[in-house]
Amino acid sequence: MGLYKRKDSRFWWFSVNENGKRNKDSTRTENKKLAEKIYAKVLIDIQEGKWFENQAKKKTLKEMIERFKAEYTEKKDCRSKDRDNSIFKNLYFFFGENCTLANIENLIGGYEHHRGSKGIKPATILKELGVVRRMFNVARKQWKWKIPNPVSEIELPKVNNNRVRYLDHGEHKRLFCALDKNEETWLKPLVTLALETGLRLSNICNLLWSEVNMFTKILTINAEKMKNRDCLGIPLTDKAYNTFRELQKVQSISSYVFHDNGQKLYHMKVQRAFKKAVKVARIEDFRFHDLRHTFASLLIQNGADQYPVQKLLGHKDSRMTQRYAHLSVDSLRAAISKLNVTFSSRLGGYENTESL
């Protein structure tokens, strides 16, 4: 630790240690006495816990994003990479590449309003702020930057995720009639498995044959591929099992269960093909993710308890599964039937009284 001169600079420099790591910085002065005063001030700030925090706040948004991209985004699948890169562009547009982390603290509150004024939905804004929060948490916990997380200090947009859209009997029939005529032969078995397992589209596109056990009739997905980071095991229905048997006939072409002549399927291709099929089937307001809602809704409507449905869907929080509770009409009928007995006993002596 101390002041020193560098051959490539006319200024005095100093070095300090933090948790065994050496940090160097310039005093930006040639005057040794002034440099000594600056260095003394740095030592006081270190004792008071201010200097490393101030240094971290001088880092720019670009520094944070570039490091996060290299260590995290580049390890994600193509869809997640594209999403992150799109969010980074929006952040650069609003804050500017050279915006310091200290200034982001002051400006973050206006980001939601800015994106909302562009017609961006609250759910999308929430995802974007989620990436910002993730980057700051990584910087704080992994990189040990002495910075607060500005997203924690603002009120996040409220999103209503209680949409429950599922296929009725007629829609179900029309959809599969359309799939039978669809030129994309991989689409019908893919939709079938989505309805029979409740898997998200990302898990279906990335499903490997090594995750399908035809002997035990169980599909198992590793924790790192799941949204909630928990391993998921789903027993196969007869229809799911038979669908996998048919798909096994071309298993040697790819390690992925679903593919197009050996080429891996990606979200956008599946979404486009599914959207066309839904249009042909004359089904309004129905998205691929609604197949997952259909899976859960049919389970609840047929008497399945909420906890097993929660586990099959891979929900960590029971509140996510609670949205389907109103579909369990049998339990409601059992409850309401108790009123028949109660009111009948209360009114039994008066039902035939003309004065009433």
C-alpha positions as CSV (number, residue, x, y, z in Angstrom):
1,M,0.0,0.0,0.0
2,G,1.2,3.6,-0.6
3,L,2.0,6.2,-3.3
4,Y,4.1,5.4,-6.2
5,K,5.0,6.6,-9.7
6,R,4.4,4.7,-13.0
7,K,6.6,4.9,-16.0
8,D,3.6,5.4,-18.3
9,S,2.0,8.3,-16.3
10,R,3.0,11.7,-15.0
11,F,0.6,11.4,-12.1
12,W,1.1,9.9,-8.7
13,W,-0.8,6.6,-8.1
14,F,-1.8,4.7,-5.0
15,S,-2.8,1.1,-4.2
16,V,-5.1,-0.3,-1.5
17,N,-6.3,-3.7,-0.6
18,E,-9.8,-5.1,-0.2
19,N,-10.3,-8.7,1.0
20,G,-6.8,-9.5,-0.3
21,K,-7.4,-7.9,-3.7
22,R,-5.2,-5.0,-4.8
23,N,-6.9,-2.0,-6.2
24,K,-4.9,0.7,-8.0
25,D,-6.0,4.3,-8.9
26,S,-4.5,7.6,-10.0
27,T,-4.5,10.7,-7.8
28,R,-4.6,12.7,-11.1
29,T,-2.0,15.1,-9.9
30,E,1.8,15.6,-10.3
31,N,2.1,17.4,-7.0
32,K,3.3,14.9,-4.4
33,K,1.9,16.9,-1.4
34,L,-1.5,17.0,-2.9
35,A,-1.2,13.3,-3.8
36,E,-0.4,12.6,-0.2
37,K,-3.6,14.5,0.9
38,I,-5.7,12.6,-1.6
39,Y,-4.3,9.3,-0.5
40,A,-4.9,10.2,3.2
41,K,-8.5,11.0,2.3
42,V,-8.8,7.6,0.5
43,L,-7.6,5.8,3.7
44,I,-10.2,7.7,5.8
45,D,-12.9,6.8,3.3
46,I,-11.8,3.2,3.5
47,Q,-12.0,3.2,7.2
48,E,-15.5,4.7,7.0
49,G,-16.5,2.1,4.3
50,K,-17.1,4.8,1.6
51,W,-14.2,4.5,-0.9
52,F,-14.9,1.1,-2.4
53,E,-18.6,2.0,-2.6
54,N,-17.8,5.2,-4.4
55,Q,-15.4,3.3,-6.8
56,A,-18.1,0.8,-7.7
57,K,-20.6,3.6,-8.4
58,K,-18.3,5.1,-10.9
59,K,-18.5,1.9,-13.0
60,T,-20.7,2.3,-16.1
61,L,-23.7,0.4,-17.3
62,K,-21.7,-0.9,-20.3
63,E,-19.1,-2.4,-17.9
64,M,-21.8,-4.2,-16.0
65,I,-23.7,-5.5,-19.1
66,E,-20.5,-6.6,-20.9
67,R,-19.4,-8.7,-17.9
68,F,-22.9,-10.1,-17.2
69,K,-23.1,-11.1,-20.9
70,A,-19.8,-12.9,-20.8
71,E,-20.5,-14.7,-17.6
72,Y,-24.2,-15.4,-17.7
73,T,-26.1,-14.5,-21.0
74,E,-23.7,-16.4,-23.2
75,K,-24.4,-19.6,-21.3
76,K,-28.2,-19.4,-22.0
77,D,-30.2,-20.9,-24.8
78,C,-30.8,-18.9,-28.0
79,R,-34.2,-17.5,-26.9
80,S,-32.9,-16.3,-23.6
81,K,-29.8,-14.8,-25.2
82,D,-32.0,-12.9,-27.7
83,R,-34.3,-11.7,-24.8
84,D,-31.3,-10.4,-22.8
85,N,-29.7,-8.7,-25.7
86,S,-33.0,-7.0,-26.6
87,I,-33.3,-5.8,-23.0
88,F,-29.7,-4.5,-23.0
89,K,-30.5,-2.4,-26.1
90,N,-33.5,-0.9,-24.3
91,L,-31.3,-0.1,-21.3
92,Y,-28.6,1.6,-23.4
93,F,-31.3,3.6,-25.2
94,F,-32.7,5.0,-22.0
95,F,-29.6,5.3,-19.8
96,G,-26.8,5.5,-22.3
97,E,-23.8,3.2,-22.4
98,N,-21.6,5.4,-20.2
99,C,-24.2,6.1,-17.5
100,T,-22.6,5.4,-14.2
101,L,-24.2,3.0,-11.7
102,A,-24.7,6.0,-9.4
103,N,-26.8,7.7,-12.0
104,I,-28.8,4.6,-12.7
105,E,-29.9,4.8,-9.0
106,N,-31.3,8.3,-9.8
107,L,-32.9,7.4,-13.1
108,I,-34.3,3.9,-12.6
109,G,-37.7,5.2,-11.4
110,G,-38.3,6.8,-14.8
111,Y,-37.6,3.6,-16.8
112,E,-41.0,2.1,-16.2
113,H,-42.8,5.3,-17.3
114,H,-40.5,5.6,-20.4
115,R,-41.3,2.0,-21.5
116,G,-45.0,2.3,-20.7
117,S,-45.2,5.5,-22.9
118,K,-44.0,3.3,-25.8
119,G,-46.9,1.0,-25.3
120,I,-44.9,-1.8,-23.7
121,K,-47.0,-4.0,-21.4
122,P,-46.4,-4.1,-17.6
123,A,-45.4,-7.8,-17.8
124,T,-42.7,-7.0,-20.3
125,I,-41.4,-4.1,-18.2
126,L,-41.4,-6.3,-15.2
127,K,-39.2,-8.8,-17.0
128,E,-36.8,-6.1,-18.1
129,L,-36.5,-4.7,-14.6
130,G,-36.0,-8.3,-13.4
131,V,-32.9,-8.5,-15.6
132,V,-31.6,-5.2,-14.2
133,R,-32.2,-6.5,-10.6
134,R,-30.4,-9.7,-11.5
135,M,-27.3,-7.9,-12.8
136,F,-27.1,-5.7,-9.7
137,N,-27.4,-8.7,-7.4
138,V,-24.7,-10.6,-9.3
139,A,-22.5,-7.5,-9.1
140,R,-23.0,-7.2,-5.4
141,K,-22.9,-10.8,-4.4
142,Q,-20.5,-12.4,-7.0
143,W,-18.3,-9.5,-8.0
144,K,-18.3,-7.9,-4.6
145,W,-19.1,-4.4,-6.0
146,K,-20.1,-2.1,-3.1
147,I,-23.4,-0.9,-4.6
148,P,-27.0,-1.0,-3.6
149,N,-29.7,-2.6,-5.9
150,P,-31.8,0.4,-7.2
151,V,-34.6,-1.9,-8.4
152,S,-35.2,-2.9,-4.8
153,E,-36.0,0.8,-4.0
154,I,-38.8,1.3,-6.6
155,E,-42.4,0.1,-6.9
156,L,-42.6,-2.5,-9.6
157,P,-45.4,-2.6,-12.1
158,K,-48.4,-4.7,-11.1
159,V,-49.2,-7.6,-13.5
160,N,-52.3,-9.7,-13.5
161,N,-51.1,-13.3,-14.2
162,N,-54.4,-14.9,-13.4
163,R,-55.4,-15.7,-17.0
164,V,-56.9,-19.2,-17.3
165,R,-57.8,-20.0,-20.9
166,Y,-58.3,-23.6,-21.8
167,L,-59.8,-25.6,-24.6
168,D,-63.4,-26.6,-24.4
169,H,-64.5,-29.9,-25.9
170,G,-65.4,-28.4,-29.3
171,E,-62.2,-26.4,-29.6
172,H,-60.2,-29.4,-28.6
173,K,-61.7,-31.4,-31.4
174,R,-61.3,-28.6,-34.0
175,L,-57.7,-28.1,-33.1
176,F,-56.7,-31.7,-33.7
177,C,-58.7,-31.8,-37.0
178,A,-56.5,-28.9,-38.0
179,L,-53.3,-30.6,-36.8
180,D,-54.1,-33.7,-38.8
181,K,-54.0,-31.6,-42.0
182,N,-51.0,-29.5,-41.0
183,E,-48.0,-29.8,-43.2
184,E,-45.6,-29.6,-40.2
185,T,-45.8,-33.3,-39.1
186,W,-43.9,-32.6,-35.9
187,L,-46.6,-30.2,-34.6
188,K,-49.4,-32.7,-33.7
189,P,-47.3,-34.9,-31.4
190,L,-45.7,-31.8,-29.9
191,V,-49.1,-30.3,-29.0
192,T,-50.3,-33.8,-27.8
193,L,-47.4,-34.0,-25.4
194,A,-48.0,-30.4,-24.2
195,L,-51.6,-31.3,-23.3
196,E,-50.6,-34.6,-21.7
197,T,-47.7,-33.3,-19.6
198,G,-48.4,-29.6,-19.0
199,L,-44.7,-28.8,-20.0
200,R,-43.7,-25.3,-20.9
201,L,-42.7,-24.7,-24.6
202,S,-39.0,-24.2,-23.6
203,N,-39.0,-27.6,-21.9
204,I,-40.7,-29.3,-24.8
205,C,-38.2,-27.8,-27.4
206,N,-35.3,-28.9,-25.2
207,L,-36.6,-32.3,-24.3
208,L,-34.1,-35.1,-24.8
209,W,-34.7,-38.8,-25.3
210,S,-32.4,-39.4,-22.3
211,E,-35.1,-37.7,-20.2
212,V,-37.8,-40.1,-21.2
213,N,-37.9,-43.5,-19.5
214,M,-40.2,-45.7,-21.5
215,F,-39.8,-48.6,-19.0
216,T,-41.0,-46.7,-15.9
217,K,-43.2,-44.4,-18.0
218,I,-41.8,-41.3,-16.4
219,L,-40.5,-38.1,-17.9
220,T,-37.7,-36.5,-15.9
221,I,-36.3,-33.0,-16.4
222,N,-33.2,-31.9,-14.6
223,A,-33.4,-28.9,-12.2
224,E,-31.1,-26.6,-14.3
225,K,-33.6,-26.8,-17.2
226,M,-36.6,-25.9,-15.0
227,K,-37.8,-22.3,-14.4
228,N,-38.0,-23.0,-10.6
229,R,-34.7,-24.8,-10.5
230,D,-36.3,-28.0,-9.1
231,C,-36.2,-31.4,-10.8
232,L,-39.5,-32.4,-12.4
233,G,-40.9,-35.9,-12.8
234,I,-44.1,-36.5,-14.7
235,P,-45.7,-40.0,-15.0
236,L,-46.8,-40.6,-18.6
237,T,-50.5,-41.0,-19.6
238,D,-51.3,-43.8,-22.0
239,K,-51.7,-41.2,-24.8
240,A,-48.3,-39.6,-24.0
241,Y,-46.6,-43.0,-23.8
242,N,-48.1,-44.1,-27.2
243,T,-47.0,-40.7,-28.7
244,F,-43.4,-41.3,-27.5
245,R,-43.5,-44.8,-29.0
246,E,-44.4,-43.4,-32.4
247,L,-41.7,-40.7,-32.1
248,Q,-39.1,-43.4,-31.2
249,K,-39.3,-44.7,-34.8
250,V,-37.1,-41.7,-35.9
251,Q,-35.2,-41.4,-32.6
252,S,-31.8,-42.0,-34.3
253,I,-32.1,-38.7,-36.3
254,S,-31.7,-36.5,-33.3
255,S,-31.1,-36.6,-29.5
256,Y,-34.0,-34.2,-29.2
257,V,-37.5,-35.7,-29.0
258,F,-39.0,-33.0,-31.2
259,H,-37.2,-31.8,-34.4
260,D,-37.8,-31.0,-38.0
261,N,-35.8,-33.6,-40.0
262,G,-33.1,-33.6,-37.5
263,Q,-33.0,-29.8,-36.9
264,K,-33.8,-28.6,-33.4
265,L,-37.1,-26.8,-33.0
266,Y,-37.0,-23.3,-31.6
267,H,-39.8,-21.2,-29.9
268,M,-40.6,-18.9,-32.8
269,K,-41.0,-21.7,-35.3
270,V,-43.3,-23.7,-33.0
271,Q,-45.3,-20.5,-32.2
272,R,-45.8,-19.6,-35.8
273,A,-46.9,-23.1,-36.8
274,F,-49.2,-23.3,-33.8
275,K,-50.7,-19.9,-34.5
276,K,-51.6,-21.0,-38.0
277,A,-53.2,-24.2,-36.7
278,V,-55.3,-22.3,-34.2
279,K,-56.5,-20.0,-36.9
280,V,-57.5,-22.9,-39.2
281,A,-59.4,-24.4,-36.2
282,R,-61.3,-21.1,-35.7
283,I,-60.2,-20.8,-32.1
284,E,-60.1,-17.2,-30.7
285,D,-57.6,-15.9,-28.1
286,F,-55.6,-19.0,-27.6
287,R,-51.8,-19.2,-27.2
288,F,-49.5,-22.1,-26.9
289,H,-49.0,-21.6,-23.2
290,D,-52.8,-22.1,-22.8
291,L,-52.2,-25.8,-23.5
292,R,-50.5,-25.8,-20.1
293,H,-53.6,-24.1,-18.6
294,T,-55.8,-26.8,-20.3
295,F,-53.7,-29.6,-18.8
296,A,-54.1,-28.1,-15.3
297,S,-57.8,-27.2,-15.7
298,L,-58.7,-30.7,-16.9
299,L,-56.9,-32.2,-13.9
300,I,-58.8,-30.0,-11.4
301,Q,-62.1,-30.4,-13.2
302,N,-61.7,-34.2,-12.9
303,G,-61.2,-34.2,-9.2
304,A,-57.3,-33.9,-8.8
305,D,-56.1,-32.3,-5.6
306,Q,-54.4,-29.0,-5.9
307,Y,-51.0,-30.2,-4.4
308,P,-50.3,-32.9,-7.0
309,V,-51.3,-30.5,-9.7
310,Q,-48.8,-27.9,-8.2
311,K,-46.1,-30.6,-8.4
312,L,-46.9,-31.6,-11.9
313,L,-46.8,-28.0,-13.1
314,G,-43.5,-27.4,-11.2
315,H,-44.9,-24.5,-9.2
316,K,-42.9,-23.6,-6.1
317,D,-45.6,-21.3,-4.8
318,S,-49.1,-22.8,-4.3
319,R,-50.6,-19.4,-5.2
320,M,-49.7,-20.0,-8.8
321,T,-51.8,-23.2,-8.8
322,Q,-54.6,-21.5,-6.9
323,R,-55.8,-19.8,-10.1
324,Y,-57.4,-23.2,-11.1
325,A,-59.1,-23.8,-7.7
326,H,-62.4,-22.3,-8.9
327,L,-62.7,-25.1,-11.5
328,S,-63.1,-27.8,-8.8
329,V,-66.9,-27.7,-8.9
330,D,-67.3,-31.1,-7.1
331,S,-65.9,-29.8,-3.9
332,L,-68.1,-26.7,-4.2
333,R,-71.1,-28.9,-4.8
334,A,-70.3,-30.9,-1.7
335,A,-70.0,-27.7,0.3
336,I,-73.2,-26.1,-1.0
337,S,-75.2,-29.4,-0.5
338,K,-74.8,-28.8,3.3
339,L,-77.0,-25.8,2.9
340,N,-79.8,-28.0,1.6
341,V,-79.7,-30.0,4.8
342,T,-79.4,-26.9,7.0
343,F,-82.2,-24.8,5.5
344,S,-84.4,-27.9,5.2
345,S,-84.1,-28.5,8.9
346,R,-84.7,-24.9,9.7
347,L,-87.8,-24.5,7.6
348,G,-89.2,-28.0,8.0
349,G,-92.0,-26.9,10.4
350,Y,-93.0,-23.9,8.3
351,E,-92.9,-24.9,4.7
352,N,-96.7,-25.7,4.6
353,T,-97.9,-22.9,6.7
354,E,-100.1,-20.6,4.7
355,S,-99.4,-17.5,6.8
356,L,-95.8,-17.6,5.6
